[in-house]
Amino acid sequence: MTLLEVEDLSIGYHTRKGFRRAVEGVSFSLGAGRSLGFVGESGCGKTTLGMGLMRLLPPNALITKGRVTFEGTDLLDLLEEEMRGVRWKKISMIFQAAMNALNPVHRVADQIAEAIMAHSHSLQKIEATQKVEALFQLVGIPKNRMRDYPHQYSGGMKQRAIIAMALACRPKLIIADEPTTALDVIVQDQILEETRNLQKEFGVAIIFISHDIAIVADVCHDIGIMYAGQLVEYGPRTEVFDHPVHPYTQALLASYPALTGPKSRLKPIPGEMPNLINPPEGCRFCDRCPRATAACRREAPVWAAVGPEHHALCAKCR
């Protein structure tokens, strides 16, 4: 069953230099209980996409077109008051730099209890605290740490607390934006293992945003590769990573060290992303693509079907 359907979503920012087209023409769907990972370089639009789905964009941002249909309702048509009823209760988010997302002057358990009570008005504080205790047990935080302040937690414990907060109202979708940033590899592995277990237990769908290919390959069913504001390849994890067809996906994988198989020399991607205030008319990757032709610079690419569920935004892939 399709839980989330995004159609032709475009988002930009008003800046002093002009209108920056941060996300353009992105379409995808996500089924209940499934996980979808978005990968790409910094500045490719991953975080803007996640914040746009939650309608938590800054004042200078503008959603110029598209639909975001969640459980049959277009979230872009909702009033702000109606959208508040969706956030945390139906869709929650683990923000980038989540270790700084907790209020330093309030106890951790009180902050999570506040989120629960905001969506359950009849719930008393003692009942909300009991729910927090159960959440702490679920994510592996000892209950004797409930009265602590954020500065008394390690980085891994703060991350677990944020995951507990994201699960507090039993949402159907969690958007996780770089949830393992700044954590060592051992804690990363623990967090990812907990994420998999929670998804199995509650059937929650997850959108996982990361620049780390290994992480999304480990936890996600489907993969979306983003470049310069566009979704350039999309499909099941095994097809996208084992049989990449878009030149950017191929270059991205070639620049990342393989954990298994034969060792090979890494190949950095030359150049940099185009200016999104005045993007090229044709393919946005053409200036960095070894297979680019004159036609690639003139004509905008269209989606090509590589397989039943595997698609790429490239004229060379047809």
C-alpha positions in Angstrom: 0.0 0.0 0.0 1.4 3.4 -1.0 1.8 5.6 2.0 3.5 8.7 0.4 3.3 9.9 -3.1 5.4 12.8 -4.3 4.8 14.2 -7.7 6.9 16.8 -9.6 7.9 18.6 -6.4 10.0 21.8 -6.9 11.4 24.0 -4.1 13.6 27.1 -4.3 15.1 29.8 -2.2 15.0 33.6 -2.7 18.6 34.8 -2.2 20.4 38.1 -2.8 21.8 36.7 -6.1 18.5 35.3 -7.4 16.1 32.4 -7.0 18.0 29.2 -6.3 16.2 26.1 -7.6 17.2 23.6 -4.8 14.8 20.8 -5.7 13.3 20.4 -9.1 10.8 18.0 -10.5 11.3 15.2 -7.9 8.8 12.3 -8.0 8.7 9.1 -6.0 6.5 6.9 -3.9 6.9 5.1 -0.6 5.0 2.1 0.7 4.0 1.4 4.3 6.8 -0.2 6.2 9.3 0.4 3.4 12.6 2.4 3.6 13.9 4.8 0.9 17.4 6.3 1.0 18.4 9.6 -0.7 22.1 9.9 -1.5 24.2 12.7 -3.1 26.8 15.4 -2.6 26.3 18.2 -0.1 24.0 20.8 -1.6 22.2 18.4 -3.9 18.8 19.1 -2.3 18.4 16.1 0.0 17.7 18.1 3.2 15.5 20.6 1.4 13.4 17.7 0.1 13.0 16.3 3.6 12.1 19.7 5.2 9.7 20.4 2.3 7.8 17.1 3.0 7.4 18.3 6.6 6.7 21.9 5.5 9.4 23.2 7.8 11.2 25.3 5.2 12.7 28.7 6.2 10.9 31.9 5.3 12.9 32.5 2.1 11.9 29.1 0.7 9.1 28.6 -1.8 7.4 25.4 -3.0 6.8 26.3 -6.7 4.9 23.2 -7.8 4.1 19.6 -7.0 2.0 17.4 -4.8 2.9 15.6 -1.6 0.1 13.0 -1.0 0.2 11.3 2.4 -2.6 8.8 3.1 -4.6 10.3 0.3 -4.2 13.9 1.5 -2.1 16.5 -0.2 0.0 18.0 2.6 0.6 21.2 0.6 -3.1 22.0 0.7 -3.3 21.9 4.5 -3.4 25.0 6.7 -0.5 25.4 9.1 -2.7 24.4 12.0 -3.8 21.3 10.2 -0.1 20.5 9.4 0.8 20.7 13.1 -1.6 17.8 13.6 0.3 15.7 11.1 3.8 16.5 12.4 5.1 14.0 15.0 1.7 12.2 15.2 1.8 10.9 11.6 5.2 12.0 10.2 8.2 12.7 12.5 11.7 13.8 11.7 15.2 13.2 13.0 16.9 16.4 12.1 20.4 16.9 10.8 22.8 17.5 13.7 20.2 15.9 15.9 22.6 16.0 18.9 21.9 19.7 19.1 18.2 19.4 18.7 17.5 18.9 22.4 16.8 22.0 24.6 19.8 22.2 27.0 17.7 23.7 29.9 15.0 21.0 30.1 15.4 17.4 31.1 15.4 15.0 28.2 12.4 13.0 29.4 10.3 16.1 29.9 11.0 17.2 26.3 9.7 13.9 24.9 6.7 13.9 27.3 5.8 17.4 26.0 5.7 16.1 22.4 3.4 13.2 23.5 1.0 15.5 25.5 0.8 18.0 22.6 -0.9 15.3 20.5 -2.8 13.6 23.3 -4.5 16.4 25.2 -6.3 14.0 27.6 -3.1 12.4 28.7 -1.7 13.3 32.2 1.9 14.0 32.8 2.4 10.8 34.8 1.0 8.8 31.9 3.2 10.6 29.4 6.3 9.9 31.6 5.4 6.2 31.6 5.3 6.2 27.9 8.7 7.9 27.8 10.1 5.2 30.1 8.9 2.5 27.7 10.5 4.4 24.8 13.8 4.7 26.6 13.7 0.9 27.2 13.0 0.4 23.5 16.0 2.4 22.3 18.4 1.2 25.0 18.6 4.2 27.4 18.5 3.2 31.2 15.4 4.7 32.9 17.6 6.1 35.6 18.9 8.6 33.0 15.4 10.0 32.3 15.9 13.0 34.7 19.2 14.0 33.1 19.8 17.0 31.0 21.2 16.8 27.4 24.7 17.7 28.4 24.8 14.7 30.6 24.3 12.3 27.7 26.9 11.0 25.3 26.5 11.5 21.6 25.0 8.1 21.1 22.6 8.5 23.9 21.4 11.9 22.5 20.8 10.2 19.2 18.8 7.4 20.8 16.8 10.1 22.7 16.0 11.8 19.4 14.9 8.5 17.9 12.7 7.9 21.0 11.1 11.4 20.4 10.5 10.6 16.8 8.7 7.4 17.8 6.8 9.0 20.7 3.5 9.4 18.9 3.8 6.2 16.8 4.1 7.9 13.4 3.7 6.0 10.2 6.7 7.8 8.6 10.0 9.0 9.9 12.3 11.3 7.9 15.8 10.7 9.1 18.3 13.4 8.0 21.9 12.3 8.5 20.9 10.5 11.8 24.4 9.1 12.4 26.5 12.2 11.6 29.4 12.8 14.1 29.0 9.4 15.7 31.8 6.8 15.7 31.4 3.7 13.6 30.5 1.4 16.6 27.7 3.7 17.7 26.6 4.2 14.1 26.2 0.4 13.8 24.2 0.3 17.0 21.9 3.1 15.9 21.3 1.4 12.5 20.6 -1.9 14.1 18.0 -0.3 16.4 16.5 1.4 13.3 16.0 -1.9 11.6 14.6 -3.5 14.7 12.1 -0.6 15.2 11.0 -0.7 11.6 10.3 -4.5 11.9 8.5 -4.0 15.2 6.3 -1.1 14.3 6.1 -1.2 10.5 7.1 2.4 10.2 8.2 3.7 6.9 11.5 5.6 6.8 13.1 8.2 4.4 16.8 8.1 5.1 18.8 11.1 3.9 22.6 10.6 3.9 25.8 11.3 2.0 27.1 7.9 3.2 26.4 5.2 0.6 27.2 2.3 3.0 24.6 3.4 5.5 21.7 3.7 3.0 22.8 0.4 1.4 22.5 -1.2 4.9 19.1 -0.1 5.9 17.1 0.9 2.8 14.9 -1.1 0.4 15.0 1.6 -2.4 17.5 4.2 -3.3 17.2 7.7 -4.9 20.4 9.4 -6.2 20.2 13.2 -6.2 22.3 15.6 -8.1 22.0 19.4 -8.4 18.4 19.4 -7.1 17.2 16.6 -9.4 16.5 12.9 -8.8 18.8 11.2 -11.4 18.4 7.5 -10.6 15.7 5.7 -8.6 15.0 2.0 -7.9 15.6 -1.0 -5.7 18.8 -1.0 -3.7 20.3 -4.0 -5.4 19.6 -2.6 -8.9 20.9 0.9 -8.3 24.0 -0.1 -6.5 24.8 -3.3 -8.3 23.8 -2.1 -11.8 24.1 1.7 -11.8 23.3 3.3 -15.2 23.4 7.1 -14.7 26.9 8.4 -15.1 26.7 10.3 -11.8 25.7 7.2 -9.9 28.6 5.3 -11.5 31.0 8.1 -10.6 29.7 8.4 -7.1 30.2 4.7 -6.5 33.6 4.8 -8.0 34.6 7.6 -5.6 33.5 5.6 -2.6 35.7 2.8 -1.0 34.2 -0.6 -1.3 34.0 -2.7 1.9 33.8 -6.0 0.0 35.3 -7.4 -3.2 38.6 -6.5 -4.9 40.3 -3.2 -4.0 40.5 -0.5 -6.6 41.8 3.0 -6.8 39.2 5.6 -6.0 38.2 8.1 -8.7 37.2 11.5 -7.6 34.5 13.3 -9.6 36.1 16.3 -11.3 34.6 19.8 -11.1 31.6 20.9 -9.1 27.8 21.2 -9.2 26.4 23.9 -11.5 25.0 27.2 -10.3 21.4 26.5 -9.4 20.4 30.1 -9.8 21.1 29.7 -13.5 21.3 26.0 -14.1 22.2 24.6 -17.6 19.5 24.1 -20.1 20.5 20.4 -20.7 21.8 17.8 -18.4 23.1 19.3 -15.1 25.9 16.7 -14.9 27.1 17.2 -18.5 30.2 19.3 -17.5 31.5 16.6 -15.3 30.3 13.6 -17.4 32.9 11.7 -19.5 30.1 10.5 -21.8 28.5 13.9 -22.4 27.8 15.1 -26.0 26.7 18.4 -27.5 23.1 17.2 -27.4 23.4 16.6 -23.6 24.2 20.3 -23.2 21.3 21.4 -25.3 18.5 19.1 -24.4 17.0 18.4 -20.9 17.1 14.6 -20.2 13.9 12.6 -19.6 13.3 9.6 -17.4 14.2 6.3 -19.0 13.0 2.9 -17.7 16.0 0.6 -17.1 13.8 -2.1 -15.4 10.3 -2.5 -14.1 11.2 -0.3 -11.0 14.5 1.1 -12.0 14.7 4.5 -13.8 17.3 7.0 -14.7 17.3 10.7 -15.8 19.7 10.4 -18.7 19.5 10.3 -22.5 22.3 7.7 -22.6 20.2 5.2 -20.6 17.5 4.8 -23.1 
